[in-house]
Amino acid sequence: MRRGWKMALSGGLRCCRRVLSWVPVLVIVLVVLWSYYAYVFELCLVTVLSPAEKVIYLILYHAIFVFFAWTYWKSIFTLPQQPNQKFHLSYTDKERYENEERPEVQKQMLVDMAKKLPVYTRTGSGAVRFCDRCLLIKPDRCHHCSVCAMCVLKMDHHCPWVNNCIGFSNYKFFLQFLAYSVLYCLYIATTVFSYFIKYWRGELPSVRSKFHVLFLLFVACMFFVSLVILFGYHCWLVSRNKTTLEAFCTPVFTSGPEKNGFNLGFIKNIQQVFGDNKKLWLIPIGSSPGDGHSFPMRSMNESQNPLLANEEPWEDNEDDNQDYPEGSSSLSVETET
């Protein structure tokens, strides 16, 4: 009986957590909807008197708004990509691993399995990275997200404002969302500013629109400052071909820690996120190269990685919150908890 109550309570808590996780998204949506009403109706249709100015403001605003909303939608609803089946333990290997009581034998089993996979980086202690919750050997730059309860390819971070894990499948959309958010706030602030001054000087009558126009400028400037900082930080990450996790925790390769292990040069780093076709860089359509399991590396020679000759090398990433001691290059295995 108690067990049933505990299961019911646990299920209820999970349900509440899922509902509450959408609160930040709801806040953003409500702010955007209000900004749309305030700009289109209270500013353009009520406050602005010149017909030509109204048309120009509305056309430019809606062009930016469409891309802003499109990229936000893609950031939210593009599912994180998980490792494919070959990185999971087979049914036989899983039984052998779980039934084995000697840790050193378990470690050796995982080392043997990893030899069959294109993984080239290790944990801070030089271990093959293994997720004991998903029961898989993690591919390069892959991490387990405790919020999503899954391993995510090229995980960057979990973002509450989109209620999604940002990784290989949607990092491009997230960057575009930040860019169009900055542009959206900047456009509103610059076009509203002159009318803010007119209201401030009393050149326009004090009507209901006054509150919306004044508050619209304040909100746009507030969001612009925070977004431009965040966007600038992610631009720096892209220019170095790093994820947020890798910026805080240096990747460890089989030869040891290397903070610039994925840095291929400025242009190639950008192409790793946006692809080779520059026509798609500003459009929220998937164009990132590869499958999220393998990534070109900077300093691995062909004898260590024959795939480098074809520019398709594989490598492994470090545990999410683990420090990397210098000189860690052994092939022992460490499970992630």
C-alpha positions in Angstrom: 0.0 0.0 0.0 2.8 2.4 1.0 4.6 1.5 -2.2 1.6 2.5 -4.3 1.3 5.8 -2.5 5.0 6.5 -3.1 4.7 5.7 -6.8 1.6 7.9 -7.1 3.4 10.8 -5.3 6.5 10.4 -7.4 4.4 10.4 -10.6 2.5 13.5 -9.4 5.8 15.3 -8.6 7.1 14.5 -12.1 3.9 15.8 -13.7 4.1 19.1 -11.7 7.8 19.5 -12.6 6.9 19.1 -16.3 4.1 21.7 -16.0 6.3 24.1 -14.1 9.2 23.8 -16.6 6.9 25.6 -19.2 6.5 28.6 -16.9 9.6 30.5 -18.3 8.5 29.8 -21.9 5.0 31.1 -21.0 6.5 34.3 -19.5 8.5 34.9 -22.7 5.5 34.3 -24.9 3.3 36.7 -22.9 6.0 39.4 -23.0 6.3 38.9 -26.8 2.6 39.0 -27.3 2.3 42.2 -25.3 5.2 43.8 -27.2 3.5 42.9 -30.5 0.2 44.6 -29.3 2.1 47.6 -28.0 4.2 48.1 -31.1 1.6 47.4 -33.8 -1.5 48.9 -32.3 -0.5 51.4 -29.7 2.6 52.8 -31.5 2.1 52.3 -35.2 -1.7 52.5 -35.5 -2.4 55.0 -32.7 0.7 57.1 -32.1 2.4 57.3 -35.5 0.6 59.8 -37.7 2.4 59.6 -41.0 0.9 56.8 -43.2 4.3 56.2 -44.9 6.0 55.8 -41.6 3.4 53.4 -40.4 3.8 51.2 -43.4 7.6 51.1 -43.2 7.6 50.4 -39.5 5.1 47.6 -39.8 6.8 45.9 -42.8 10.2 45.9 -41.1 8.8 44.9 -37.7 6.9 41.9 -39.1 9.9 40.8 -41.2 12.0 40.6 -38.0 9.2 39.2 -35.9 8.6 36.3 -38.3 12.3 35.1 -38.0 12.3 35.8 -34.3 9.2 33.7 -33.7 10.4 31.0 -36.2 13.7 30.5 -34.5 12.2 30.5 -31.0 9.8 27.8 -32.1 12.6 25.7 -33.6 14.7 26.1 -30.4 11.8 24.8 -28.3 10.4 22.0 -30.4 13.5 20.5 -32.1 14.2 17.4 -30.0 17.7 16.8 -28.7 19.5 14.1 -30.6 20.6 11.0 -28.7 23.4 8.6 -29.5 22.6 5.9 -32.0 22.3 2.2 -31.1 25.9 1.2 -31.7 27.0 3.2 -28.6 24.5 1.4 -26.4 25.5 -1.9 -24.7 24.0 -4.9 -26.4 21.6 -7.1 -24.4 24.4 -9.6 -23.8 27.0 -7.0 -22.9 24.5 -5.3 -20.6 23.8 -8.6 -18.7 27.5 -9.4 -18.5 28.3 -5.9 -17.2 25.5 -5.8 -14.6 26.2 -9.4 -13.4 29.9 -8.7 -13.0 30.7 -7.7 -9.4 34.4 -6.9 -9.8 34.9 -3.2 -10.8 38.2 -3.9 -12.5 36.6 -6.4 -14.8 33.8 -4.1 -15.6 36.3 -1.4 -16.5 38.1 -3.8 -18.8 34.9 -4.8 -20.4 34.1 -1.2 -21.3 37.6 -0.6 -22.6 37.2 -3.5 -24.9 33.8 -2.2 -26.1 35.2 1.3 -26.6 37.9 -0.1 -28.9 35.2 -0.9 -31.4 33.8 2.6 -31.4 35.2 5.9 -32.8 35.8 7.6 -29.4 39.1 9.4 -28.8 38.7 11.5 -25.6 38.4 10.5 -22.0 37.3 11.6 -18.6 39.6 13.6 -16.3 41.2 10.5 -15.0 41.7 9.0 -18.4 38.6 6.7 -18.3 36.3 5.8 -21.1 33.2 7.8 -20.6 30.2 5.6 -19.7 26.7 6.7 -18.7 25.4 4.2 -16.2 21.9 5.7 -16.5 21.5 5.3 -20.3 23.9 2.3 -20.3 26.0 3.6 -23.2 29.5 4.6 -24.0 29.2 8.3 -24.7 30.2 9.7 -28.1 32.4 12.7 -28.5 31.1 15.9 -26.9 28.0 14.0 -25.6 26.7 14.5 -22.0 23.9 13.3 -19.9 21.2 15.9 -19.2 19.6 15.3 -15.8 16.6 17.5 -16.7 15.9 15.7 -20.0 17.0 12.4 -18.5 19.0 11.4 -21.6 22.4 11.7 -23.2 22.5 14.5 -25.7 24.9 14.8 -28.6 27.2 17.8 -28.5 25.3 19.1 -25.5 25.8 22.8 -24.8 23.5 23.4 -21.9 19.9 23.0 -20.8 18.0 26.2 -21.3 14.9 26.9 -19.2 13.8 29.7 -21.5 13.1 27.3 -24.3 12.5 24.3 -22.0 14.8 22.2 -24.0 18.4 20.9 -24.1 20.6 22.8 -26.5 22.9 20.5 -28.4 23.8 19.3 -31.9 20.3 19.2 -33.3 19.2 22.8 -32.3 22.3 24.8 -31.4 22.1 26.7 -34.8 18.5 27.6 -34.1 19.3 28.7 -30.6 22.1 31.0 -31.9 19.7 32.4 -34.5 17.1 33.0 -31.9 19.6 35.0 -29.8 20.6 37.0 -32.9 17.0 37.8 -34.0 16.1 38.6 -30.4 18.8 41.2 -30.2 17.7 42.6 -33.6 14.1 42.6 -32.4 14.8 44.5 -29.2 17.2 46.9 -31.1 14.6 47.7 -33.7 11.9 48.4 -31.2 14.1 50.6 -29.1 15.4 52.7 -32.0 11.9 53.2 -33.6 10.2 53.9 -30.2 12.8 56.3 -28.9 11.7 59.4 -30.8 8.1 59.0 -29.5 9.4 58.3 -26.0 11.1 61.8 -26.2 7.9 63.4 -27.5 5.8 61.9 -24.7 8.5 62.9 -22.2 8.4 66.5 -23.4 4.6 66.6 -23.5 4.5 67.1 -27.3 2.0 64.2 -27.5 -1.2 64.0 -25.5 -1.1 61.8 -22.4 -3.3 58.9 -23.5 -3.3 55.2 -22.9 -0.7 54.7 -25.6 1.8 56.7 -23.6 2.2 53.9 -21.0 2.7 51.2 -23.7 5.3 53.3 -25.6 7.3 54.2 -22.5 7.2 50.7 -21.1 8.0 49.2 -24.5 11.3 51.2 -24.7 12.2 50.1 -21.1 11.6 46.4 -21.7 13.4 46.5 -25.1 16.5 48.1 -23.6 16.5 45.7 -20.6 16.3 42.6 -22.8 18.7 44.0 -25.3 21.5 44.4 -22.8 21.1 40.9 -21.4 20.7 39.3 -24.8 23.6 41.0 -26.4 25.9 39.8 -23.6 24.6 36.2 -24.0 24.8 36.4 -27.8 28.3 37.8 -27.7 29.4 34.9 -25.4 28.0 32.3 -27.7 29.6 34.0 -30.7 32.9 33.7 -28.9 32.2 30.0 -28.3 31.4 29.4 -32.0 34.6 31.2 -33.0 36.6 28.7 -30.9 34.4 25.7 -31.7 33.5 25.1 -28.0 30.4 24.3 -26.2 29.4 26.0 -22.9 30.4 22.8 -21.1 33.8 22.6 -22.8 34.5 26.3 -22.0 34.1 25.5 -18.3 35.7 22.0 -18.4 38.6 21.4 -20.8 38.2 18.3 -23.0 40.6 15.5 -22.4 41.9 13.6 -25.3 43.8 10.3 -25.2 47.0 12.4 -25.2 45.8 14.6 -22.4 43.8 17.8 -21.8 43.5 20.2 -24.8 41.4 23.3 -24.5 41.6 24.0 -28.3 41.2 20.4 -29.4 38.2 21.2 -31.6 39.4 24.6 -32.9 39.8 24.3 -36.6 40.1 28.0 -37.4 37.6 30.8 -37.5 35.8 30.0 -40.8 35.7 26.2 -40.3 34.5 26.7 -36.7 31.5 28.7 -38.0 30.9 26.0 -40.6 30.7 23.4 -37.9 27.5 25.0 -36.6 26.0 26.6 -39.7 27.3 24.4 -42.5 29.0 25.2 -45.8 26.0 26.8 -47.6 26.0 30.4 -46.6 22.5 30.9 -48.0 21.2 28.9 -45.1 23.1 30.6 -42.3 20.3 33.1 -41.5 17.4 30.7 -42.1 16.3 28.2 -39.3 16.8 25.1 -41.4 19.1 22.3 -40.2 22.5 22.6 -42.0 25.1 21.6 -39.4 27.5 19.0 -41.0 27.8 15.5 -39.7 25.6 13.3 -37.5 26.6 14.6 -34.1 28.7 11.6 -33.3 32.0 12.5 -34.9 33.8 15.9 -35.1 37.0 17.0 -36.8 39.9 17.5 -34.3 42.8 19.9 -34.4 45.8 18.0 -33.3 45.3 14.2 -33.9 47.6 12.8 -36.5 46.6 10.1 -39.0 48.4 7.3 -37.2 46.2 7.9 -34.2 43.1 8.5 -36.2 43.0 7.2 -39.8 39.7 9.0 -40.3 41.5 12.3 -40.1 42.7 11.9 -43.7 39.0 12.0 -44.8 38.3 14.9 -42.4 35.9 12.7 -40.4 37.7 12.1 -37.1 35.9 11.0 -34.0 36.6 12.0 -30.4 35.1 11.9 -26.9 34.2 14.6 -24.5 34.7 15.1 -20.8 32.2 14.5 -18.0 29.9 17.5 -17.4 31.3 18.7 -14.1 34.6 16.9 -13.7 38.0 18.6 -13.4 40.8 17.4 -15.6 44.1 16.6 -13.9 47.1 17.3 -16.0 48.6 14.3 -17.9 45.5 12.1 -17.7 45.8 9.7 -20.7 45.3 6.2 -19.4 42.6 3.9 -20.9 40.8 3.0 -17.6 37.1 3.4 -17.4 35.0 5.5 -15.2 31.2 5.4 -15.0 29.2 8.6 -14.8 26.8 9.1 -11.9 
